[in-house]
Amino acid sequence: MNLADTLKTLDRPMISFEFFPPRTEKAAAGFEGTIETLAKLKPDVVNVTFGAGGSTREGSYQIVDMLKNRKGLNTVAYVAGYGLGPDDIAAVVQGYETLGIETLFVIRGDEPKGDDSFRPHPDSMAYASEMIGFIASQSSLCLGAAGYPEGHIDATSKDEDLKHLKTKVDKGAKYIVAQYVYDVNLFFDFVRRAREMGIEVPILPGIMPIYSEKLTRNLARICGASITEDIEKGLAALPPDDKQAVLDYGVQVATQQCREYLRRGVDGLHFYTMNRANTVVRVIEQLRQEGLLPSG
């Protein structure tokens, strides 16, 4: 079932996990164990990213095939089309259709880093909205789009960025996953502004737990996400170099975020797992114990 229809059939918030193709043999060795652990939580949807410029295309296909056809999970495939020509994008879509995928999450993506040989196709598409329009004209798959509560890092303003999001929906996006924020009020303000602009499709908040201080700061810099003053104080108060204390604090922060989201009536929660299991398991189990999510 595609993601939009899944949302319609559920009488509770949807739970969605995101993964990326492992980049090393060591990471690949532990990946299936992560999947086995998180699958026990019975997520409604799992998502697989797609590397810049198609750099993980084959790896993405393999992971999507494993999750959908071996594990039986409702799987969404990403398409990041930076630098890809129309024929390349059409081939990617066809490849996922062959695997039985019903939903694609479409983003522009970024230029591959560290690959001096990469050259964008002369007919590549500059915006995700163009890709969504192109794919919608070629396929009946359900398409999703990214939204940015704090504005895309390349956007000139939040208002301009929101106009681009409206174009994505007008071109065929059926749902939106919002980039993570650490201040939940930023998400709800984003939803309010989107609704005022006439965007009516479901909007899911992204959840990025704190896995390590270094990773949190690097991701925030890359994504343009702000770290709240409360989180800065919380991190500063932890024992130096205590990795477990950081993980425990990350569980605490993510659980509190999810409480707020669920109490204020979101359609679902989209977890960036970073191919790790323990934190997400602890958050979901705590929310279930509190009755904010039904038992698995």
C-alpha positions in Angstrom: 0.0 0.0 0.0 1.3 3.5 -0.8 2.1 5.9 2.0 -0.8 8.3 1.3 -3.3 5.4 1.5 -1.6 4.0 4.6 -2.1 7.3 6.4 -5.8 7.2 5.4 -6.4 3.7 6.8 -4.7 4.2 10.1 -6.7 5.3 13.2 -3.5 6.4 14.9 -0.2 8.2 14.1 2.0 6.5 11.5 5.5 5.3 12.5 8.2 5.6 9.8 11.9 4.7 10.0 14.5 5.9 7.6 17.7 4.0 6.6 20.6 4.6 4.2 22.6 2.0 2.3 25.6 0.9 4.4 28.8 2.4 3.1 31.3 -0.1 4.4 31.5 -3.9 4.8 31.6 -3.5 8.6 28.5 -1.3 8.5 26.7 -3.8 6.2 27.5 -6.6 8.6 25.5 -5.0 11.4 22.8 -3.5 9.2 20.6 -6.6 9.0 20.6 -6.9 12.8 19.4 -3.3 13.0 16.6 -4.1 10.6 15.6 -7.2 12.6 15.5 -5.2 15.9 13.5 -2.3 14.5 11.2 -4.5 12.5 10.0 -5.9 15.8 8.5 -2.5 16.5 6.2 -3.1 13.5 6.7 0.3 11.7 4.1 1.3 9.2 6.7 2.4 6.7 10.4 2.1 6.2 12.4 4.4 3.9 15.6 4.0 2.0 17.7 7.0 0.9 19.4 7.5 -2.4 23.0 8.8 -2.7 23.9 12.1 -4.3 24.1 11.9 -8.0 22.8 8.3 -7.9 26.0 7.3 -6.1 24.3 4.5 -4.0 21.8 3.5 -6.7 22.6 -0.2 -6.7 22.9 -0.3 -2.9 19.6 1.5 -2.6 17.9 -1.1 -4.9 19.4 -4.0 -2.9 18.3 -2.5 0.5 14.8 -1.7 -0.9 14.5 -5.2 -2.3 15.6 -6.7 1.0 13.2 -4.7 3.1 10.2 -5.0 0.9 10.5 -8.5 -0.7 12.5 -10.4 2.0 11.3 -8.7 5.1 7.8 -7.8 4.0 8.0 -4.2 5.1 6.0 -1.4 3.5 8.9 0.4 1.9 9.4 3.9 0.4 12.3 4.5 -1.9 14.1 7.9 -2.2 15.1 9.5 -5.4 17.7 12.2 -5.2 18.0 13.5 -8.7 20.8 16.1 -8.6 22.7 15.9 -11.9 20.7 13.1 -13.3 19.1 13.4 -16.8 15.4 12.6 -17.5 16.3 9.2 -18.9 18.3 8.4 -15.7 15.4 9.4 -13.5 13.0 7.4 -15.6 15.3 4.3 -15.3 15.5 4.7 -11.5 11.7 4.9 -11.2 11.3 1.9 -13.4 13.8 0.0 -11.3 11.8 0.7 -8.2 8.5 -0.2 -9.9 10.0 -3.5 -10.9 10.7 -4.2 -7.2 7.0 -3.5 -6.4 7.5 -0.1 -4.8 4.4 2.1 -4.6 5.8 5.3 -3.0 8.8 7.4 -3.9 10.2 10.3 -1.8 11.6 12.8 -4.3 14.3 15.3 -3.4 16.8 17.3 -5.4 19.8 16.1 -3.4 23.3 17.5 -3.4 26.3 17.3 -5.6 28.4 14.2 -4.8 31.3 15.2 -2.6 34.8 14.0 -3.3 34.1 12.8 -6.8 36.0 15.1 -9.2 34.8 13.0 -12.2 31.1 13.8 -11.6 29.5 15.9 -14.3 25.8 16.8 -14.1 23.7 15.8 -17.1 23.1 18.9 -19.3 19.3 18.3 -19.0 19.3 17.6 -15.3 16.6 19.2 -13.2 17.4 22.1 -10.9 14.5 21.6 -8.4 12.7 18.8 -6.8 9.4 20.2 -8.1 10.6 19.6 -11.6 11.5 16.0 -10.8 8.1 15.5 -9.1 6.3 16.9 -12.2 8.4 14.7 -14.5 7.8 11.5 -12.5 4.1 12.2 -12.0 3.8 12.5 -15.8 5.5 9.1 -16.3 4.2 7.0 -13.4 1.2 6.6 -11.1 3.4 6.1 -8.0 2.6 8.0 -4.8 5.2 10.8 -4.5 6.4 12.5 -1.3 8.3 15.7 -0.9 10.6 17.4 1.7 9.6 20.5 3.7 11.9 22.7 5.7 10.4 24.4 8.8 13.6 26.5 9.2 13.9 27.0 5.5 16.1 25.1 3.1 19.7 25.9 3.6 19.8 27.4 0.0 16.5 29.3 0.3 16.5 33.1 0.2 13.6 33.2 2.8 11.1 30.9 4.5 8.3 32.4 2.5 10.1 31.7 -0.8 10.9 28.2 0.4 7.2 27.6 1.2 6.2 28.7 -2.3 8.6 26.0 -3.7 6.9 23.5 -1.4 3.5 24.5 -2.8 4.8 24.0 -6.3 5.9 20.4 -5.3 2.4 19.7 -4.1 0.8 21.2 -7.2 3.1 19.1 -9.3 1.9 15.9 -7.6 3.4 15.4 -4.1 0.9 13.6 -1.9 2.6 14.0 1.4 5.4 15.9 3.1 8.1 14.9 5.5 9.4 18.0 7.4 13.1 18.3 8.1 13.8 17.7 11.7 13.8 20.5 14.2 14.6 20.5 17.9 12.0 23.1 18.8 8.6 21.5 18.0 7.0 24.9 17.8 9.0 25.6 14.6 7.3 22.5 13.1 3.8 23.6 14.1 4.4 27.2 12.8 5.6 25.6 9.5 2.4 23.6 9.3 0.2 26.6 10.0 2.0 28.6 7.3 1.7 25.7 4.8 -2.0 25.4 5.5 -2.5 29.2 5.0 -0.8 28.8 1.6 -3.2 26.1 0.6 -1.0 23.1 1.2 -3.5 20.4 2.4 -1.5 17.1 2.1 -0.3 15.3 5.3 2.9 16.8 6.9 5.0 14.5 9.1 7.6 15.8 11.5 11.1 14.4 11.2 12.8 13.1 14.4 16.6 13.2 14.6 17.7 11.8 18.0 21.0 12.9 19.5 23.3 10.0 18.8 26.5 11.8 19.6 27.4 15.5 20.1 29.7 15.5 17.1 27.2 14.0 14.7 24.4 16.3 16.0 26.5 19.4 15.3 27.7 18.2 11.9 24.1 17.3 10.8 22.8 20.6 12.1 25.4 22.5 10.1 24.7 20.5 6.9 20.9 20.7 7.2 20.6 24.2 8.6 18.9 23.0 11.8 19.2 25.1 14.9 20.2 23.5 18.3 18.0 25.0 21.0 19.5 26.7 24.1 18.0 24.0 26.3 19.8 21.3 24.4 23.1 23.2 24.4 22.8 23.4 28.2 21.8 19.8 28.5 24.8 18.6 26.5 27.2 20.9 28.4 26.0 19.4 31.7 26.9 15.8 30.7 30.1 14.2 31.9 32.9 14.7 29.3 33.4 11.9 26.8 30.6 9.8 28.3 29.0 8.4 25.2 26.3 6.5 27.0 25.2 9.7 28.9 24.8 11.4 25.5 22.7 8.5 24.2 20.6 8.6 27.3 20.1 12.3 26.9 19.3 11.8 23.3 16.5 9.4 24.2 15.2 11.9 26.7 15.1 14.7 24.2 13.6 12.7 21.4 10.9 11.2 23.7 9.9 14.6 24.9 9.7 15.9 21.3 7.5 13.0 20.3 5.2 13.5 23.3 4.6 17.1 22.1 4.0 16.0 18.5 1.6 13.3 19.5 -0.3 15.3 22.0 -0.8 18.0 19.4 -2.2 15.6 16.8 0.5 14.9 14.1 -0.3 12.4 11.4 2.8 10.4 12.2 6.5 10.4 13.3 9.4 9.9 10.8 12.6 8.7 12.6 16.0 9.2 11.1 17.6 6.1 12.5 21.1 6.6 11.2 21.1 2.8 10.8 21.0 2.4 14.6 18.4 0.7 16.6 18.7 1.1 20.4 17.7 4.8 20.7 14.6 4.4 18.5 13.6 1.3 20.4 13.8 3.1 23.7 11.8 6.1 22.5 9.0 4.0 20.9 8.8 1.7 23.9 8.6 4.7 26.3 5.8 6.3 24.2 3.9 3.0 24.2 4.3 2.6 28.0 2.8 6.1 28.4 -0.1 5.2 26.1 0.8 7.8 23.5 1.3 5.0 21.0 -0.6 1.7 20.9 1.3 -1.5 21.8 3.0 -3.2 18.8 
